[in-house]
Amino acid sequence: MLCRHHKFIRLLGLATVFITPFSNAGQDIDLTAQIVASTCQVEISNNGVVDLGTVTLDYFADNVTPTTDYSGGKTFNVNIVSCDNIQTTQSQIKLDFQPQSGSLAQVNNQIFSNEYEQQSTGAKNVGIVIFSTQSNEQTFNVRKTDGSSQAIYSVASGNLIPSIWTFYSRMQRVNNALPPESGMVRSQVIVNVSYE
């Protein structure tokens, strides 16, 4: 995205996968971009740190999916501070949560993977999910099953700045066919905000 402003969200309990710095000579590069009319500057509550606390392995029930509105997590706010080039024809804001580096969980594109999973002290088969919890609206996972953002909201330009958007994050078993293992969970997530 051209000229996009973003803030880091460090979600204690969220994860990302590392990209290896190796490349092969003669390998093709596929570059993609998106140009939007307006990007926004944001602030994240608690300086972008969401501490999900400690849970026991019993927390990870078999029937809880990445779309289940399930207790045991924490809410946080994304505050829209400013947006550039606001036009009266624009009518929606998009908050796109992505792993800071790496990818979503391999088994499910709605789960942010645990960057500590490969370490001896890291929890296994545990990731993080983020839900939109806007007032008077249905709660939903911010990622679609294909991994794209679905945190897109209709808003008039006069109601955009300032505005506060509320989200909820919790730990999630990545593969329900396998048991979770105890340990540390962490992910670093970027939220890109644009007004279209």
C-alpha distance (Angstrom), angle and dihedral (degrees) to the residues before:
residue distance angle dihedral
M1 . . .
L2 3.81 . .
C3 3.82 115.6 .
R4 3.75 94.3 -10.3
H5 3.74 119.5 170.0
H6 3.75 117.6 -145.5
K7 3.74 141.1 173.1
F8 3.75 126.1 -149.1
I9 3.73 118.9 -119.6
R10 3.72 111.9 -157.9
L11 3.74 103.9 -160.7
L12 3.78 110.2 -171.2
G13 3.71 97.9 -140.2
L14 3.84 96.8 33.2
A15 3.77 127.2 103.6
T16 3.76 150.5 -159.3
V17 3.80 137.6 -168.0
F18 3.80 121.1 -117.4
I19 3.80 121.4 -119.5
T20 3.79 114.8 -137.0
P21 3.81 115.1 -126.6
F22 3.82 94.4 -135.2
S23 3.79 124.1 115.2
N24 3.78 136.4 173.6
A25 3.80 123.6 -124.4
G26 3.78 111.6 -106.3
Q27 3.81 94.0 19.3
D28 3.82 116.0 147.7
I29 3.79 119.8 -117.4
D30 3.79 120.3 -146.1
L31 3.81 109.1 -155.6
T32 3.79 120.6 -170.3
A33 3.79 132.0 177.6
Q34 3.76 141.6 171.6
I35 3.78 125.7 -145.1
V36 3.78 116.8 -152.8
A37 3.77 130.5 -175.6
S38 3.79 96.2 -125.7
T39 3.79 137.4 17.0
C40 3.78 124.6 -166.5
Q41 3.78 137.5 -138.6
V42 3.79 113.5 -132.7
E43 3.78 141.3 -173.0
I44 3.79 122.5 -150.3
S45 3.80 121.4 -144.8
N46 3.83 116.6 -105.1
N47 3.82 90.3 18.0
G48 3.79 90.5 -68.2
V49 3.80 96.7 -58.6
V50 3.81 118.0 127.0
D51 3.80 112.2 -176.9
L52 3.79 108.8 -159.8
G53 3.79 92.3 -170.1
T54 3.78 125.6 -146.9
V55 3.79 128.1 -45.9
T56 3.80 133.3 176.2
L57 3.80 123.4 -117.9
D58 3.84 87.7 -102.1
Y59 3.82 87.4 72.5
F60 3.82 90.5 74.1
A61 3.81 100.4 76.7
D62 3.82 118.3 -172.6
N63 3.80 95.4 -120.5
V64 3.82 98.8 51.7
T65 3.80 111.7 107.5
P66 3.82 130.2 -173.1
T67 3.81 87.9 -97.5
T68 3.82 96.4 49.5
D69 3.80 115.0 112.9
Y70 3.82 94.8 -133.2
S71 3.80 130.3 166.7
G72 3.78 127.4 -119.9
G73 3.79 102.4 75.4
K74 3.79 137.5 90.3
T75 3.79 136.3 -107.6
F76 3.78 125.1 -129.4
N77 3.79 135.2 178.9
V78 3.78 133.2 -128.4
N79 3.80 107.9 -154.0
I80 3.81 117.1 -158.2
V81 3.82 104.8 -139.8
S82 3.81 101.4 173.1
C83 3.80 142.5 -18.2
D84 3.78 127.8 -156.6
N85 3.81 125.9 -133.4
I86 3.80 96.2 11.8
Q87 3.80 110.6 -174.1
T88 3.79 126.6 -167.4
T89 3.82 89.8 -126.2
Q90 3.80 92.6 63.1
S91 3.77 113.1 96.5
Q92 3.80 111.8 169.0
I93 3.77 140.4 55.5
K94 3.79 121.8 -147.6
L95 3.81 122.6 -156.7
D96 3.79 107.5 -168.3
F97 3.82 114.0 -167.4
Q98 3.81 112.2 -161.2
P99 3.80 135.7 166.0
Q100 3.81 109.1 -92.3
S101 3.79 89.3 -126.9
G102 3.76 127.8 -6.2
S103 3.77 126.2 19.2
L104 3.75 147.4 -68.6
A105 3.81 120.0 -83.4
Q106 3.81 111.0 -60.3
V107 3.80 93.7 -130.5
N108 3.82 96.0 47.8
N109 3.82 130.3 20.1
Q110 3.81 91.5 -152.2
I111 3.82 93.2 66.0
F112 3.81 126.3 77.6
S113 3.81 106.4 -139.3
N114 3.80 126.4 -125.7
E115 3.82 112.9 -101.9
Y116 3.82 89.3 -158.4
E117 3.82 94.9 54.1
Q118 3.82 94.4 100.7
Q119 3.82 92.3 50.2
S120 3.80 122.0 88.0
T121 3.83 91.0 -118.2
G122 3.81 94.7 47.3
A123 3.79 126.2 105.9
K124 3.79 113.9 -112.7
N125 3.81 126.1 -136.2
V126 3.81 91.6 8.9
G127 3.79 127.8 117.2
I128 3.78 138.8 154.8
V129 3.78 133.4 -98.8
I130 3.81 127.3 -162.0
F131 3.80 123.2 -152.2
S132 3.78 132.6 -164.4
T133 3.82 108.6 -125.2
Q134 3.79 103.9 178.7
S135 3.80 116.9 167.1
N136 3.83 114.2 -91.6
E137 3.82 92.3 5.0
Q138 3.78 133.9 102.7
T139 3.82 116.0 -92.3
F140 3.82 113.5 -117.0
N141 3.81 141.4 166.6
V142 3.83 109.2 -95.4
R143 3.83 90.5 -132.6
K144 3.79 125.4 67.1
T145 3.80 118.6 -136.6
D146 3.82 89.0 -97.4
G147 3.84 90.1 56.5
S148 3.80 96.9 -107.6
S149 3.79 122.7 126.3
Q150 3.77 121.9 -91.9
A151 3.82 95.5 175.2
I152 3.80 92.6 109.1
Y153 3.80 119.5 136.8
S154 3.79 135.5 -174.1
V155 3.80 110.9 -121.2
A156 3.79 134.4 158.4
S157 3.81 116.2 -122.2
G158 3.82 90.4 -116.6
N159 3.82 91.2 58.3
L160 3.80 97.3 46.6
I161 3.82 102.9 80.9
P162 2.91 114.9 80.6
S163 3.79 103.1 14.5
I164 3.79 134.5 147.1
W165 3.80 123.7 -144.3
T166 3.81 118.7 -165.1
F167 3.79 125.4 -146.8
Y168 3.79 136.0 177.1
S169 3.80 126.1 -145.6
R170 3.79 130.7 -168.0
M171 3.79 140.9 160.5
Q172 3.80 118.0 -91.2
R173 3.79 135.0 -167.2
V174 3.80 104.9 -115.9
N175 3.82 99.0 -152.4
N176 3.82 114.7 24.2
A177 3.82 90.1 -160.7
L178 3.83 89.9 66.3
P179 3.81 128.9 56.7
P180 3.80 119.4 -115.4
E181 3.81 119.4 -117.5
S182 3.79 124.2 -143.5
G183 3.79 123.7 -106.7
M184 3.79 143.2 92.9
V185 3.80 121.5 -36.2
R186 3.80 125.1 -162.1
S187 3.77 139.3 159.1
Q188 3.76 134.5 171.7
V189 3.78 114.4 -145.1
I190 3.80 132.0 -172.4
V191 3.78 121.7 -148.9
N192 3.80 114.9 -154.8
V193 3.79 113.3 -163.9
S194 3.79 124.4 -161.7
Y195 3.79 134.4 167.8
E196 3.79 115.7 -142.3
